[in-house]
């Protein structure tokens, strides 16, 4: 049962146990070697002081098993003890390394500065035979600098790896979001166009109950064909859900004449002008241009039924591809209008902006409404 307000430390992994054991052995071996060297000196320190130094060294090495839970507190205690104890030096180096790995640079540098001060104190009070204060201080400072620098290197490497991982996760999420938005635009454009055709023909049957059997049959045929084509288009979009955004559809300017023909069969009067000098428009520009014309025809059919529509596509490779869909403004309302008004134009803006193009739409004087776009046309 967990105690409220107490944070449980995560269990050590096999790697953690291995690292902790190696660092403990490093501190212990360094203490043993230092003690052996001290005993080999001609005038060793007094037995009482040497025994106390050994006890502090053993306790310091044992305390290293707590370094993950209290790294700063342990480092402070060991650094202070290192001002008088020579054999706790190995444990102090491990504690400095631990703080540098797991704590901020500011905390690390504060404790490192304190360790330099205690190294100076040690050089003043524990100078042995044949040793100079300068040598003792420089040796201690070099070891402490190496331990702290190594720990900071590990710390920044881990931070870099975490940042790269977060960046990769964020980039993947953004890519998935772009795919979802692209799929939503495709479904809106495809089904919006087809459903508006269905709405026109169904509305004609509803408002013309005295239509001849031939007219009803023709309308029913168009409705069936449009519904079938809508399903085909939807299958095409669903079939490429895992494909890159650029592969979501094969629609291009070559199919604009099919769009115009469908609109004419729905009763619209559409004048098409294509001035491309026989040049083929490349994939993304052609696909975007196709969707612009499709959205323009769909909007004219929904919001200006019965109005004449002019579609003009022109351009030159290496310059711009210009597209304009213009229709007269009428007061009639489309029967059975489809929902989602305004979403198509917002989707067009999202299509045009990434390719470096421009989009303009709105009233154009003389009771006309125009949708215009300019797309870069690679040479």
C-alpha positions, -999 to +999 in steps of 0.1 A: +000+000+000+014+034-010+018+062+015+002+094+004+026+122-005+055+098-010+069+094-045+082+059-052+115+056-071+114+035-102+129+001-099+165-003-110+169-021-143+197-046-150+216-018-167+212+004-136+225-023-113+255-028-136+263+009-137+258+013-099+281-017-092+308-005-115+308+030-100+308+015-064+338-007-074+356+023-089+352+043-057+362+014-035+393+005-056+404+041-058+401+043-020+420+011-015+448+022-038+450+056-020+452+039+014+479+015+002+500+044-011+495+063+022+507+033+041+538+030+019+549+065+027+579+069+052+559+090+076+523+080+074+495+098+091+486+090+127+467+057+132+436+073+147+433+098+118+440+071+093+414+048+108+388+075+108+397+083+072+391+046+063+358+045+081+346+077+062+358+061+029+338+029+035+307+048+045+311+071+015+313+041-009+283+025+007+263+057+005+267+056-033+238+032-035+216+061-026+229+084-053+199+079-075+174+089-048+194+119-033+221+129-057+225+165-046+223+158-009+248+129-011+272+151-032+271+179-007+279+156+022+307+138+004+322+171-010+323+185+026+339+153+039+365+154+011+380+185+027+394+163+055+391+127+042+414+115+015+398+080+011+363+094+003+377+110-029+365+082-052+330+084-038+331+122-042+340+119-079+311+095-084+287+119-066+299+148-088+293+127-119+258+117-107+248+153-101+261+164-135+241+137-152+208+141-134+206+177-124+206+211-141+238+229-151+233+255-125+231+229-097+261+210-111+283+241-113+274+252-078+285+218-063+315+217-086+326+251-073+321+239-037+343+209-045+371+231-057+369+250-025+371+218-004+400+206-026+419+238-016+411+232+021+424+196+018+456+208+002+462+232+030+454+208+059+464+174+046+497+180+029+519+149+032+557+143+031+571+150-003+539+167-015+532+203-023+499+221-018+498+231-055+502+195-066+475+182-043+451+210-054+457+206-091+454+168-090+421+171-071+408+198-093+417+179-125+399+147-112+368+167-102+367+186-135+370+153-154+341+137-134+319+168-137+327+173-174+319+136-182+286+138-164+276+170-182+285+153-215+262+124-206+235+149-195+235+169-227+237+138-248+205+124-231+188+158-235+197+158-272+184+123-277+151+132-259+148+163-280+153+144-312+128+118-301+102+144-293+109+161-326+104+129-344+072+121-326+059+156-333+069+154-370+051+121-373+020+135-356+020+165-379+025+143-410-005+122-399-025+153-394-016+166-429-027+132-443-060+134-425-066+169-437-057+160-472-081+130-471-108+152-457-103+177-485-104+149-511-136+134-497-152+168-495-143+178-531-152+144-546-184+138-528-194+174-528-193+175-566-211+142-570-237+149-544-245+183-559-251+166-593-275+142-575-292+171-558-298+189-591-313+159-608-334+148-578-346+183-573-356+185-610-378+154-605-392+167-573-402+201-588-414+187-621-438+159-612-453+161-647-421+151-664-424+126-692-413+090-687-383+097-709-372+126-689-376+107-657-357+078-671-328+101-682-327+117-648-327+084-631-299+072-653-278+102-645-285+098-608-275+062-609-243+070-628-235+098-605-240+077-574-219+049-589-191+074-597-193+088-562-188+053-548-159+048-572-143+080-562-148+073-525-132+038-530-102+055-547-097+079-517-101+051-491-078+028-511-049+053-507-053+062-471-017+049-464-003+066-495+017+099-494-004+131-497+008+136-533-006+102-543-041+107-529-057+112-563-048+110-600-071+139-609-055+163-633-064+190-658-068+164-685-101+155-668-116+190-667-135+183-699-152+154-681-162+177-653-176+202-677-195+175-696-210+162-663-221+197-654-237+202-688-256+169-685-269+183-652-284+212-671-257+238-665-245+261-692-207+260-691-182+277-715-148+261-713-116+278-726-082+260-722-052+278-735-022+257-725-005+254-759-008+216-757+016+214-727+009+189-699+006+203-664+027+183-639+011+163-611+005+185-581-002+216-600-026+197-623-043+180-594-048+213-576-061+230-607-086+202-613-099+206-577-103+243-581-124+239-612-144+212-596-151+234-565-160+263-587-186+243-607-200+228-576-205+262-559-221+276-591-245+247-592-254+250-555-256+288-552-264+301-587-286+275-604-294+283-640-265+309-643-241+307-671-206+296-660-173+303-678-142+283-670-108+295-683-075+277-679-043+292-693-007+293-686+029+287-697+054+262-684+080+279-662+056+307-653+020+305-639-011+284-644-041+307-642-076+293-635-108+312-634-144+301-628-169+329-632-207+328-630-236+353-628-252+359-594-288+347-593-315+350-566-327+314-570-319+289-544-306+254-552-332+227-542-319+203-516-286+222-511-258+203-495-243+212-462-208+223-455-210+257-471-176+275-471-156+244-463-146+238-500-131+273-504-112+269-471-099+236-484-088+252-517-068+278-498-051+250-479-043+233-512-030+265-529-008+279-502+017+250-498+025+250-535+032+288-535+001+298-553-026+325-548-063+322-544-090+348-548-128+345-547-158+368-542-180+392-561-164+406-593-188+434-603-216+433-629-235+408-607-208+382-612-189+359-588-154+347-596-130+321-583-095+327-594-062+310-587-026+313-599-003+283-594+034+280-601+040+259-632+074+242-631+093+242-665 
